[in-house]
Amino acid sequence: MNMSDARGARERLVVIGGDAAGMSAASQARRLKGPDELEIVAFERGHFTSYSACGIPYWVSGDVPERDRLIARTPEEHRARDIDLRLRTEVTEIDVDRQRVRARDVDSGAESWTSYDKLVIATGARPVRPELPGVDAPGVHGVQTLDDGQALLDTLARTRGRCAVVVGAGYIGVEMAEAMIKRGYEVTAVNRGEEPMATLDPDMGRLVREAMEGMGITMVNGTEVTKLLTGDDGRVRAVGTEDAEFPADVVVLGIGVRPETALARAAGLPLGSHGGLLTDRSMRVRGHENIWAGGDCVEVLDLVSGQERHVPLGTHANKHGQIIGANAAGGYATFPGVVGTAVSKVCDLEIARTGLREKDARRVGLQYVTATIESTSRAGYYPNASSMTVKMLAERRTGRLLGVQIVGREGAGKRVDIAAVALTAAMTVDQMTALDLGYAPPFSPVWDPILVAARRASRAVGQPT
Ligand SMILES: Cc1cc2nc3c(=O)[nH]c(=O)nc-3n(C[C@H](O)[C@H](O)[C@H](O)COP(=O)(O)OP(=O)(O)OC[C@H]3O[C@@H](n4cnc5c(N)ncnc54)[C@H](O)[C@@H]3O)c2cc1C
C-alpha cells in the first residue's frame, strides 16, 4: 500500500462520490476558493461524473438520443477547474481520528491513503436488489447508473423477444414501463403495493393504475416476485410470483434505494432510522466539525411532519452540494428541509405529489380533512383541455395545508409547485383560495384546479365535526 501523501500548505478538501451532490460541492467550493488556497480531491468509483440518472428512462426510451447528453460536466471539465478527480477509485475506509481516507484503484487493486482537512460524503444510494433465485441472470437490469442504462440498451439490441417485466411501480418503475412501451415491448408491471405509486394515497394510485392499464400495460398489484426463471441459455425467461409466471425477455428492477452509508457506519458516523447520515442545517455531519454529507446518503427534515426522512432525489442532491461547497470553503449556507415534492409521468399521464399522504398525517398524529376534485388543464371550451384529479389534505381545525396529489394529463403535474410553495409558507387552504394565480383560457380554467381544491378543502375544514 502506498502510504505517501504529500501535503502542501493549503487546505485539502476530499470528496467521496462524483455525481450530483459530490461534484456540486466540489465545484461550489472551487468557485469560492482558488487552487492556491484549497486543494480538492474527488474520488469516484464509476466511469462518469455529474450525470443525470433522472434522464436514464428517456435515454432508454429513445427520447434522448445519446448517453452523453445526460452528462452535465465531464471528468476533463472538472479537472480543468483544478479538481483532482480520481475516477475508478473507490474509498474503502474513512479514518475519522487521523483525518484520512483509504482508496482502492478499482482496476489495479492498488490502495493508498489520502489525508483531508475537510471531508464531503456524497456516496448516494444503492438500489434494492432482492435476494431471489435468478436475479443475477443476464437480461435482469437495474437503472441506477449510466453503465446500467447502457447494459439495458445492449440487452434490448440483442433481444428478439417482445415481453418486458418491470418489477416495482414507484416513479422509476412507471417511467421504465413507459420506456419499454416506447421500445415496442409488451409490458407487465409487478408491484408489491396495493396500487402503483405508493408515494400517493391508494385512491390516487388507482387512477394511475387505470390509466396504465388503458395504455396496454398489464398491472399486477399486491404481488411479490418470488423468483426469476431462466431458460436453457441461462438468460431470464419469466418472472415468477407465488401463483403465476409472467414471460420476460427482459426484466427491469425499480424497487427503491437505500442510503449508501456502509463506509459512514463503519467510521462510526451518526445514522438515522432510515439508514441515512444525520446532518445539521449546514449539512455538517452531526458531531463532526470538518465532515459534511449530502444527497441520497443523508436523511432530511420534512418540514410538514417535522420528522427526518430519506428522500433520494436529484433536486435535493444538487442543492445539498452547493450548500456543502459554500460551507466547506468557509462561507455560510443552510438547507431548511423538504416538503416532499415529486413529479413524474408515464406516457401522457402526469403524476405529482407534495406534503403528507393520509397515512403520513395519521402516523404523526395530525387530524385532517380531504378534498378531491376533477378539473381541467385549460378552460373547458379551449382546444385540448385535459382532465385532472387533485386531492388536497388540510389539518382539521387550523386548515393548514398538509399535502396535495395530482394525476392528470398535460399541464397537470407541475401545478404541484403551487402547493409546494404554499406548504413551505405554511399557508392555510383558506389563504390559498385567494392566491393570485395567472389565468387565461389556454392555461387554466378561470378557477385553477388548485384553487378549486383549496375551496373544497376550506369548506371541509369549516364544517362542524
Ligand atoms: C432512473 C432514475 C430516475 C431518476 N429520476 C429523478 C427525477 O426525475 N427527479 C429527481 O429529483 N431525482 C431523480 N432520480 C434520483 C437522482 O438521480 C438522485 O437523487 C441523485 O443522483 C442523487 O445524487 P447523489 O450525488 O446523492 O448520489 P448518486 O447520484 O448516487 O452519486 C453517488 C456517487 O458516489 C459514487 N460512490 C459511492 N460510494 C463510493 C465510494 N465508496 N468511493 C467512490 N465513489 C463512490 C457512486 O459511484 C456514484 O457515482 C432518479 C434516479 C434514477 C436512478
The ligand as an SDF file (V2000), in Angstrom:
LIG
                    3D

 53 58  0  0  0  0  0  0  0  0999 V2000
  -33.7360    6.0570  -13.1650 C   0  0  0  0  0  0  0  0  0  0  0  0
  -33.6880    7.2240  -12.2220 C   0  0  0  0  0  0  0  0  0  0  0  0
  -34.5060    8.3120  -12.4270 C   0  0  0  0  0  0  0  0  0  0  0  0
  -34.4770    9.3900  -11.5510 C   0  0  0  0  0  0  0  0  0  0  0  0
  -35.3000   10.4570  -11.7820 N   0  0  0  0  0  0  0  0  0  0  0  0
  -35.2830   11.5130  -10.9440 C   0  0  0  0  0  0  0  0  0  0  0  0
  -36.1110   12.6430  -11.1850 C   0  0  0  0  0  0  0  0  0  0  0  0
  -36.8720   12.6840  -12.1700 O   0  0  0  0  0  0  0  0  0  0  0  0
  -36.0550   13.6880  -10.3070 N   0  0  0  0  0  0  0  0  0  0  0  0
  -35.2110   13.6810   -9.2200 C   0  0  0  0  0  0  0  0  0  0  0  0
  -35.1800   14.6760   -8.4700 O   0  0  0  0  0  0  0  0  0  0  0  0
  -34.4040   12.6280   -8.9770 N   0  0  0  0  0  0  0  0  0  0  0  0
  -34.4170   11.5460   -9.8030 C   0  0  0  0  0  0  0  0  0  0  0  0
  -33.5900   10.4750   -9.5730 N   0  0  0  0  0  0  0  0  0  0  0  0
  -32.7440   10.4720   -8.3660 C   0  0  0  0  0  0  0  0  0  0  0  0
  -31.4280   11.1820   -8.5920 C   0  0  0  0  0  0  0  0  0  0  0  0
  -30.7630   10.6340   -9.7010 O   0  0  0  0  0  0  0  0  0  0  0  0
  -30.5840   11.0380   -7.3420 C   0  0  0  0  0  0  0  0  0  0  0  0
  -31.2940   11.5730   -6.2650 O   0  0  0  0  0  0  0  0  0  0  0  0
  -29.2520   11.7480   -7.4670 C   0  0  0  0  0  0  0  0  0  0  0  0
  -28.4740   11.1800   -8.4770 O   0  0  0  0  0  0  0  0  0  0  0  0
  -28.5110   11.6690   -6.1490 C   0  0  0  0  0  0  0  0  0  0  0  0
  -27.2560   12.2530   -6.2790 O   0  0  0  0  0  0  0  0  0  0  0  0
  -26.0830   11.8660   -5.2820 P   0  0  0  0  0  0  0  0  0  0  0  0
  -24.8840   12.6280   -5.7320 O   0  0  0  0  0  0  0  0  0  0  0  0
  -26.5380   11.9970   -3.8940 O   0  0  0  0  0  0  0  0  0  0  0  0
  -25.8880   10.2970   -5.4790 O   0  0  0  0  0  0  0  0  0  0  0  0
  -25.5080    9.4590   -6.7760 P   0  0  0  0  0  0  0  0  0  0  0  0
  -26.0280   10.0830   -7.9970 O   0  0  0  0  0  0  0  0  0  0  0  0
  -25.9090    8.0520   -6.4530 O   0  0  0  0  0  0  0  0  0  0  0  0
  -23.9290    9.5430   -6.8090 O   0  0  0  0  0  0  0  0  0  0  0  0
  -23.1260    8.9500   -5.8280 C   0  0  0  0  0  0  0  0  0  0  0  0
  -21.8100    8.6250   -6.4890 C   0  0  0  0  0  0  0  0  0  0  0  0
  -20.9140    8.1790   -5.4870 O   0  0  0  0  0  0  0  0  0  0  0  0
  -20.1400    7.1240   -6.0090 C   0  0  0  0  0  0  0  0  0  0  0  0
  -19.6730    6.3580   -4.8550 N   0  0  0  0  0  0  0  0  0  0  0  0
  -20.4180    5.7330   -3.9080 C   0  0  0  0  0  0  0  0  0  0  0  0
  -19.6340    5.1810   -2.9780 N   0  0  0  0  0  0  0  0  0  0  0  0
  -18.3550    5.4620   -3.3430 C   0  0  0  0  0  0  0  0  0  0  0  0
  -17.0990    5.1610   -2.7690 C   0  0  0  0  0  0  0  0  0  0  0  0
  -17.0070    4.4550   -1.6550 N   0  0  0  0  0  0  0  0  0  0  0  0
  -15.9910    5.5870   -3.3950 N   0  0  0  0  0  0  0  0  0  0  0  0
  -16.0680    6.3120   -4.5540 C   0  0  0  0  0  0  0  0  0  0  0  0
  -17.2510    6.6360   -5.1390 N   0  0  0  0  0  0  0  0  0  0  0  0
  -18.3680    6.2110   -4.5280 C   0  0  0  0  0  0  0  0  0  0  0  0
  -21.1010    6.3640   -6.9030 C   0  0  0  0  0  0  0  0  0  0  0  0
  -20.4120    5.6240   -7.8780 O   0  0  0  0  0  0  0  0  0  0  0  0
  -21.9280    7.4930   -7.5060 C   0  0  0  0  0  0  0  0  0  0  0  0
  -21.4320    7.9460   -8.7450 O   0  0  0  0  0  0  0  0  0  0  0  0
  -33.5930    9.3780  -10.4470 C   0  0  0  0  0  0  0  0  0  0  0  0
  -32.7560    8.2810  -10.2290 C   0  0  0  0  0  0  0  0  0  0  0  0
  -32.8000    7.2130  -11.1090 C   0  0  0  0  0  0  0  0  0  0  0  0
  -31.8900    6.0300  -10.8610 C   0  0  0  0  0  0  0  0  0  0  0  0
  1  2  1  0
  2  3  1  0
  2 52  2  0
  3  4  2  0
  4  5  1  0
  4 50  1  0
  5  6  2  0
  6  7  1  0
  6 13  1  0
  7  8  2  0
  7  9  1  0
  9 10  1  0
 10 11  2  0
 10 12  1  0
 12 13  2  0
 13 14  1  0
 14 15  1  0
 14 50  1  0
 15 16  1  0
 16 17  1  0
 16 18  1  0
 18 19  1  0
 18 20  1  0
 20 21  1  0
 20 22  1  0
 22 23  1  0
 23 24  1  0
 24 25  2  0
 24 26  1  0
 24 27  1  0
 27 28  1  0
 28 29  2  0
 28 30  1  0
 28 31  1  0
 31 32  1  0
 32 33  1  0
 33 34  1  0
 33 48  1  0
 34 35  1  0
 35 36  1  0
 35 46  1  0
 36 37  1  0
 36 45  1  0
 37 38  2  0
 38 39  1  0
 39 40  1  0
 39 45  2  0
 40 41  1  0
 40 42  2  0
 42 43  1  0
 43 44  2  0
 44 45  1  0
 46 47  1  0
 46 48  1  0
 48 49  1  0
 50 51  2  0
 51 52  1  0
 52 53  1  0
M  END
$$$$
